[in-house]
Amino acid sequence: MRSMTNSATLLAALALAAGSASAQKVPLDKIVMESFVSEPAQIPPGATQVVLRATVKNVTNSNLAAGYVLNGLKLRIFRTQPTPEILEMETTINNLAAGATQSAGARVNVGPGVRKYRAVVDPDNTLHEPLQQSLNNERRIELTVPVEAPPGPGPVAGLERGSSRVPVADLVKANAVKSVAMAPGEDAIPGVSVQGTITLYSPAGPSGQPVSLSSSSDSIRVPPSVTVAPGSSTANFTMVVPRGASTGRVTVSAVIPGSVSLPKTVVIEVFYSN
């Protein structure tokens, strides 16, 4: 009888020890992509840029494990459609404590139609997670950018604009700026001029179509106006970025003088190259 009692006690002790060891086992899952969203969530018609934000979480403290700080993990955002796939952003996650989250965002250019993106953390699997756990490191998102409808007449016989009224007939004939874009992209370096392009909804009339331009920066200037040639829908202009210009974002606006439509804008990122 005593032998059976001792055996039962030994088995209970072994089970308790096994349970304790299991509780302290380091989890297989160490990092997860908690969310991947666009800002704004609903893309407005005619949008030219959105922010994609990825949030990752350190889960090394799951299953009662003590957890530890993660450093040096790559976080990448890719555009997968339209093809070919391109890298939109790469950054490094550092000092991510156990149980904590960290976010990173990328401002990307968009156009009408469907666009698809994917975000992945630790793409090279430096944490040596098993395949099933590494699948948690990636999320995908699909965005639909609606086509902006051209301006049209209002529901009433006239529209207030300052102290005057604009007849519906004038609104029907009125043109408007569809977009303003910079080439080769929305980046600029001090000392290098950037070419911009204005696009109208409709070709300019026999006298051409003047378009007013403005810049949010006192030092980075655009011409006060540009004229779209008769029969054309586009016109080019040059933005001068002088040497010594401050880094940061500059907003360029374009609008037809006297138009009831809101100005179209593009945001330029000015930075120093190494």
C-alpha positions as a Markdown table, in Angstrom:
| # | Residue | x | y | z |
|---|---|---|---|---|
| 1 | Met | 0.0 | 0.0 | 0.0 |
| 2 | Arg | 2.8 | 2.4 | 0.9 |
| 3 | Ser | 4.5 | 1.7 | -2.5 |
| 4 | Met | 1.3 | 2.6 | -4.3 |
| 5 | Thr | 1.0 | 5.8 | -2.4 |
| 6 | Asn | 4.6 | 6.8 | -3.1 |
| 7 | Ser | 4.0 | 6.1 | -6.8 |
| 8 | Ala | 0.9 | 8.3 | -6.9 |
| 9 | Thr | 2.8 | 11.1 | -5.2 |
| 10 | Leu | 5.7 | 10.8 | -7.6 |
| 11 | Leu | 3.3 | 10.9 | -10.7 |
| 12 | Ala | 1.6 | 14.0 | -9.3 |
| 13 | Ala | 4.9 | 15.8 | -8.8 |
| 14 | Leu | 6.0 | 14.9 | -12.3 |
| 15 | Ala | 2.7 | 16.2 | -13.7 |
| 16 | Leu | 3.1 | 19.5 | -11.8 |
| 17 | Ala | 6.7 | 19.9 | -13.0 |
| 18 | Ala | 5.7 | 19.3 | -16.6 |
| 19 | Gly | 2.9 | 21.8 | -16.3 |
| 20 | Ser | 5.2 | 24.4 | -14.9 |
| 21 | Ala | 7.7 | 23.8 | -17.6 |
| 22 | Ser | 5.0 | 24.1 | -20.3 |
| 23 | Ala | 3.8 | 27.4 | -18.8 |
| 24 | Gln | 7.3 | 28.8 | -19.1 |
| 25 | Lys | 7.9 | 27.6 | -22.6 |
| 26 | Val | 8.9 | 30.3 | -25.1 |
| 27 | Pro | 6.0 | 30.8 | -27.6 |
| 28 | Leu | 6.5 | 30.1 | -31.2 |
| 29 | Asp | 4.8 | 33.3 | -32.3 |
| 30 | Lys | 6.9 | 36.4 | -31.5 |
| 31 | Ile | 5.6 | 39.2 | -33.7 |
| 32 | Val | 2.2 | 39.7 | -35.4 |
| 33 | Met | 0.8 | 42.3 | -37.9 |
| 34 | Glu | -2.0 | 43.6 | -35.7 |
| 35 | Ser | -3.6 | 45.9 | -38.3 |
| 36 | Phe | -3.1 | 47.4 | -41.8 |
| 37 | Val | -5.4 | 50.3 | -42.7 |
| 38 | Ser | -5.8 | 53.3 | -45.0 |
| 39 | Glu | -6.2 | 56.8 | -43.8 |
| 40 | Pro | -8.9 | 57.9 | -44.6 |
| 41 | Ala | -10.8 | 54.5 | -44.5 |
| 42 | Gln | -13.2 | 55.7 | -47.2 |
| 43 | Ile | -11.3 | 57.2 | -50.2 |
| 44 | Pro | -12.9 | 60.3 | -51.6 |
| 45 | Pro | -13.5 | 60.7 | -55.3 |
| 46 | Gly | -10.5 | 62.2 | -57.1 |
| 47 | Ala | -8.0 | 61.4 | -54.2 |
| 48 | Thr | -4.4 | 61.5 | -55.3 |
| 49 | Gln | -2.7 | 60.4 | -52.0 |
| 50 | Val | -3.6 | 58.3 | -49.0 |
| 51 | Val | -1.7 | 57.1 | -45.9 |
| 52 | Leu | -1.2 | 53.4 | -45.3 |
| 53 | Arg | -0.6 | 52.5 | -41.7 |
| 54 | Ala | 0.7 | 49.2 | -40.4 |
| 55 | Thr | 0.7 | 48.3 | -36.7 |
| 56 | Val | 2.8 | 45.4 | -35.3 |
| 57 | Lys | 2.7 | 43.8 | -31.8 |
| 58 | Asn | 5.3 | 42.0 | -29.8 |
| 59 | Val | 3.7 | 38.7 | -28.5 |
| 60 | Thr | 6.8 | 37.1 | -27.0 |
| 61 | Asn | 5.0 | 37.3 | -23.6 |
| 62 | Ser | 2.1 | 35.1 | -24.7 |
| 63 | Asn | 1.3 | 31.8 | -23.0 |
| 64 | Leu | 2.7 | 33.1 | -19.7 |
| 65 | Ala | 6.2 | 33.6 | -21.1 |
| 66 | Ala | 8.3 | 36.4 | -19.7 |
| 67 | Gly | 8.8 | 38.0 | -23.1 |
| 68 | Tyr | 11.6 | 40.2 | -24.4 |
| 69 | Val | 12.3 | 43.4 | -26.4 |
| 70 | Leu | 12.5 | 43.1 | -30.2 |
| 71 | Asn | 14.9 | 45.1 | -32.2 |
| 72 | Gly | 16.0 | 45.4 | -35.9 |
| 73 | Leu | 12.9 | 44.0 | -37.5 |
| 74 | Lys | 12.1 | 45.2 | -41.0 |
| 75 | Leu | 8.6 | 46.5 | -41.8 |
| 76 | Arg | 7.8 | 46.8 | -45.5 |
| 77 | Ile | 4.7 | 48.0 | -47.5 |
| 78 | Phe | 4.3 | 46.9 | -51.1 |
| 79 | Arg | 1.9 | 47.8 | -53.8 |
| 80 | Thr | 0.8 | 44.6 | -55.5 |
| 81 | Gln | -1.8 | 46.1 | -58.0 |
| 82 | Pro | -1.3 | 47.6 | -60.5 |
| 83 | Thr | 1.6 | 45.4 | -61.3 |
| 84 | Pro | 4.6 | 45.1 | -61.2 |
| 85 | Glu | 4.9 | 44.9 | -57.4 |
| 86 | Ile | 6.8 | 47.9 | -56.0 |
| 87 | Leu | 8.1 | 48.7 | -52.5 |
| 88 | Glu | 6.3 | 51.8 | -51.1 |
| 89 | Met | 8.0 | 51.9 | -47.7 |
| 90 | Glu | 10.6 | 50.2 | -45.6 |
| 91 | Thr | 11.4 | 51.0 | -42.0 |
| 92 | Thr | 13.0 | 49.2 | -38.9 |
| 93 | Ile | 11.1 | 48.3 | -35.7 |
| 94 | Asn | 13.3 | 48.9 | -32.6 |
| 95 | Asn | 12.8 | 48.9 | -28.8 |
| 96 | Leu | 9.4 | 47.0 | -29.1 |
| 97 | Ala | 8.7 | 45.8 | -25.6 |
| 98 | Ala | 6.8 | 42.6 | -24.9 |
| 99 | Gly | 3.1 | 43.1 | -25.3 |
| 100 | Ala | 3.6 | 46.6 | -26.9 |
| 101 | Thr | 2.6 | 47.8 | -30.4 |
| 102 | Gln | 4.3 | 50.1 | -32.9 |
| 103 | Ser | 2.9 | 51.7 | -36.0 |
| 104 | Ala | 4.5 | 53.1 | -39.2 |
| 105 | Gly | 2.8 | 54.9 | -42.0 |
| 106 | Ala | 3.5 | 55.6 | -45.7 |
| 107 | Arg | 2.0 | 58.3 | -47.8 |
| 108 | Val | 1.4 | 56.8 | -51.3 |
| 109 | Asn | 0.1 | 58.2 | -54.6 |
| 110 | Val | -3.2 | 56.7 | -55.8 |
| 111 | Gly | -5.4 | 57.1 | -58.9 |
| 112 | Pro | -8.9 | 56.1 | -59.9 |
| 113 | Gly | -9.6 | 52.3 | -59.8 |
| 114 | Val | -8.6 | 49.4 | -57.6 |
| 115 | Arg | -5.2 | 49.3 | -55.8 |
| 116 | Lys | -3.9 | 46.5 | -53.6 |
| 117 | Tyr | -1.2 | 46.6 | -51.0 |
| 118 | Arg | 0.4 | 44.2 | -48.5 |
| 119 | Ala | 2.4 | 44.9 | -45.3 |
| 120 | Val | 4.8 | 42.4 | -43.8 |
| 121 | Val | 7.0 | 42.5 | -40.7 |
| 122 | Asp | 10.2 | 40.5 | -40.4 |
| 123 | Pro | 10.0 | 39.4 | -44.1 |
| 124 | Asp | 13.4 | 37.6 | -43.8 |
| 125 | Asn | 12.2 | 35.6 | -40.7 |
| 126 | Thr | 15.1 | 36.6 | -38.6 |
| 127 | Leu | 13.0 | 35.5 | -35.6 |
| 128 | His | 12.9 | 31.9 | -37.0 |
| 129 | Glu | 9.2 | 31.5 | -36.5 |
| 130 | Pro | 7.6 | 28.3 | -37.9 |
| 131 | Leu | 5.6 | 28.8 | -41.1 |
| 132 | Gln | 2.2 | 28.8 | -39.4 |
| 133 | Gln | 3.2 | 31.6 | -37.0 |
| 134 | Ser | 5.0 | 33.6 | -39.7 |
| 135 | Leu | 1.7 | 33.9 | -41.6 |
| 136 | Asn | 0.6 | 36.3 | -38.9 |
| 137 | Asn | 3.3 | 38.7 | -40.0 |
| 138 | Glu | 1.5 | 39.9 | -43.1 |
| 139 | Arg | -1.8 | 41.7 | -43.9 |
| 140 | Arg | -3.3 | 42.9 | -47.2 |
| 141 | Ile | -5.6 | 45.7 | -48.1 |
| 142 | Glu | -7.6 | 46.6 | -51.2 |
| 143 | Leu | -8.6 | 50.2 | -52.0 |
| 144 | Thr | -11.0 | 51.6 | -54.5 |
| 145 | Val | -10.5 | 55.2 | -55.5 |
| 146 | Pro | -13.8 | 56.5 | -57.1 |
| 147 | Val | -13.6 | 58.6 | -60.3 |
| 148 | Glu | -14.4 | 62.2 | -59.6 |
| 149 | Ala | -17.4 | 63.4 | -61.6 |
| 150 | Pro | -16.9 | 66.6 | -63.6 |
| 151 | Pro | -18.5 | 69.8 | -62.3 |
| 152 | Gly | -22.1 | 70.4 | -63.4 |
| 153 | Pro | -24.9 | 72.8 | -62.8 |
| 154 | Gly | -26.5 | 73.3 | -59.4 |
| 155 | Pro | -30.1 | 72.5 | -58.6 |
| 156 | Val | -31.2 | 76.1 | -58.5 |
| 157 | Ala | -31.3 | 78.9 | -61.1 |
| 158 | Gly | -28.2 | 80.5 | -59.8 |
| 159 | Leu | -25.4 | 80.1 | -57.2 |
| 160 | Glu | -24.2 | 82.7 | -54.8 |
| 161 | Arg | -20.5 | 83.6 | -55.2 |
| 162 | Gly | -19.5 | 86.6 | -53.1 |
| 163 | Ser | -21.9 | 89.5 | -53.9 |
| 164 | Ser | -22.8 | 88.1 | -57.4 |
| 165 | Arg | -24.9 | 85.2 | -58.7 |
| 166 | Val | -23.7 | 82.7 | -61.3 |
| 167 | Pro | -26.3 | 81.7 | -63.8 |
| 168 | Val | -26.8 | 78.0 | -64.5 |
| 169 | Ala | -25.9 | 78.6 | -68.1 |
| 170 | Asp | -22.5 | 79.8 | -67.1 |
| 171 | Leu | -22.0 | 76.8 | -64.8 |
| 172 | Val | -22.7 | 74.4 | -67.7 |
| 173 | Lys | -20.1 | 76.1 | -69.9 |
| 174 | Ala | -17.6 | 76.5 | -67.0 |
| 175 | Asn | -14.4 | 74.4 | -67.0 |
| 176 | Ala | -12.5 | 73.3 | -63.9 |
| 177 | Val | -9.1 | 71.9 | -62.9 |
| 178 | Lys | -9.2 | 68.1 | -62.7 |
| 179 | Ser | -5.8 | 67.6 | -61.3 |
| 180 | Val | -2.3 | 69.1 | -60.6 |
| 181 | Ala | 0.7 | 66.8 | -60.7 |
| 182 | Met | 4.5 | 67.0 | -60.4 |
| 183 | Ala | 7.0 | 65.1 | -62.4 |
| 184 | Pro | 8.8 | 62.8 | -61.9 |
| 185 | Gly | 7.0 | 62.5 | -58.5 |
| 186 | Glu | 6.0 | 64.3 | -55.3 |
| 187 | Asp | 9.7 | 64.7 | -54.2 |
| 188 | Ala | 11.9 | 67.7 | -54.7 |
| 189 | Ile | 15.6 | 68.5 | -53.8 |
| 190 | Pro | 16.8 | 72.0 | -53.1 |
| 191 | Gly | 18.5 | 73.5 | -56.2 |
| 192 | Val | 16.5 | 71.4 | -58.6 |
| 193 | Ser | 13.4 | 72.7 | -60.4 |
| 194 | Val | 10.3 | 70.5 | -60.7 |
| 195 | Gln | 7.9 | 70.4 | -63.6 |
| 196 | Gly | 4.2 | 70.5 | -62.9 |
| 197 | Thr | 1.2 | 69.7 | -65.1 |
| 198 | Ile | -2.3 | 71.1 | -64.9 |
| 199 | Thr | -5.2 | 69.0 | -66.3 |
| 200 | Leu | -8.7 | 70.4 | -67.0 |
| 201 | Tyr | -11.9 | 68.5 | -67.3 |
| 202 | Ser | -12.5 | 69.9 | -70.8 |
| 203 | Pro | -10.4 | 71.4 | -73.5 |
| 204 | Ala | -9.8 | 75.1 | -73.3 |
| 205 | Gly | -11.9 | 77.4 | -75.4 |
| 206 | Pro | -10.8 | 79.6 | -78.4 |
| 207 | Ser | -9.1 | 82.1 | -76.0 |
| 208 | Gly | -7.4 | 79.6 | -73.9 |
| 209 | Gln | -7.9 | 79.0 | -70.2 |
| 210 | Pro | -6.0 | 80.9 | -67.5 |
| 211 | Val | -5.3 | 78.9 | -64.3 |
| 212 | Ser | -4.2 | 80.5 | -61.0 |
| 213 | Leu | -1.3 | 78.8 | -59.1 |
| 214 | Ser | -0.1 | 79.2 | -55.5 |
| 215 | Ser | 2.4 | 77.7 | -53.1 |
| 216 | Ser | 2.1 | 77.3 | -49.4 |
| 217 | Ser | 5.9 | 78.1 | -49.1 |
| 218 | Asp | 7.3 | 81.7 | -49.3 |
| 219 | Ser | 10.6 | 80.4 | -50.6 |
| 220 | Ile | 9.5 | 77.6 | -53.0 |
| 221 | Arg | 7.6 | 79.4 | -55.7 |
| 222 | Val | 5.4 | 78.7 | -58.7 |
| 223 | Pro | 4.3 | 81.2 | -61.4 |
| 224 | Pro | 1.1 | 83.1 | -60.4 |
| 225 | Ser | -0.8 | 81.7 | -63.3 |
| 226 | Val | -0.5 | 79.5 | -66.4 |
| 227 | Thr | -2.6 | 79.4 | -69.6 |
| 228 | Val | -3.9 | 76.2 | -71.1 |
| 229 | Ala | -3.7 | 76.6 | -74.9 |
| 230 | Pro | -7.0 | 76.6 | -77.0 |
| 231 | Gly | -8.2 | 73.1 | -77.6 |
| 232 | Ser | -5.8 | 71.6 | -75.1 |
| 233 | Ser | -6.6 | 70.2 | -71.6 |
| 234 | Thr | -3.1 | 70.4 | -70.1 |
| 235 | Ala | -0.5 | 73.0 | -69.4 |
| 236 | Asn | 3.0 | 72.8 | -67.8 |
| 237 | Phe | 4.7 | 75.0 | -65.3 |
| 238 | Thr | 7.9 | 75.0 | -63.3 |
| 239 | Met | 8.3 | 75.0 | -59.5 |
| 240 | Val | 11.5 | 76.6 | -58.4 |
| 241 | Val | 13.2 | 75.0 | -55.4 |
| 242 | Pro | 16.1 | 77.3 | -54.4 |
| 243 | Arg | 19.2 | 76.0 | -52.7 |
| 244 | Gly | 18.9 | 76.3 | -49.0 |
| 245 | Ala | 15.2 | 75.7 | -49.1 |
| 246 | Ser | 13.8 | 74.1 | -45.9 |
| 247 | Thr | 12.9 | 70.5 | -45.9 |
| 248 | Gly | 9.2 | 69.6 | -45.4 |
| 249 | Arg | 5.9 | 69.5 | -47.3 |
| 250 | Val | 4.8 | 72.2 | -49.7 |
| 251 | Thr | 1.2 | 72.3 | -51.1 |
| 252 | Val | 0.7 | 73.6 | -54.6 |
| 253 | Ser | -2.8 | 74.7 | -55.5 |
| 254 | Ala | -4.4 | 75.3 | -58.9 |
| 255 | Val | -7.9 | 76.8 | -59.7 |
| 256 | Ile | -9.6 | 78.6 | -62.5 |
| 257 | Pro | -10.0 | 82.3 | -61.5 |
| 258 | Gly | -13.7 | 83.0 | -60.5 |
| 259 | Ser | -14.5 | 79.2 | -60.5 |
| 260 | Val | -17.0 | 77.9 | -58.0 |
| 261 | Ser | -15.0 | 74.7 | -57.8 |
| 262 | Leu | -12.5 | 74.1 | -55.0 |
| 263 | Pro | -8.8 | 74.3 | -55.9 |
| 264 | Lys | -6.9 | 71.1 | -56.7 |
| 265 | Thr | -3.7 | 70.5 | -54.7 |
| 266 | Val | -0.6 | 68.3 | -54.7 |
| 267 | Val | 1.8 | 67.9 | -51.8 |
| 268 | Ile | 5.5 | 68.1 | -52.5 |
| 269 | Glu | 8.1 | 66.6 | -50.1 |
| 270 | Val | 11.3 | 68.6 | -50.1 |
| 271 | Phe | 14.3 | 66.8 | -48.7 |
| 272 | Tyr | 18.1 | 66.8 | -48.9 |
| 273 | Ser | 19.8 | 64.0 | -50.8 |
| 274 | Asn | 22.9 | 62.3 | -49.4 |
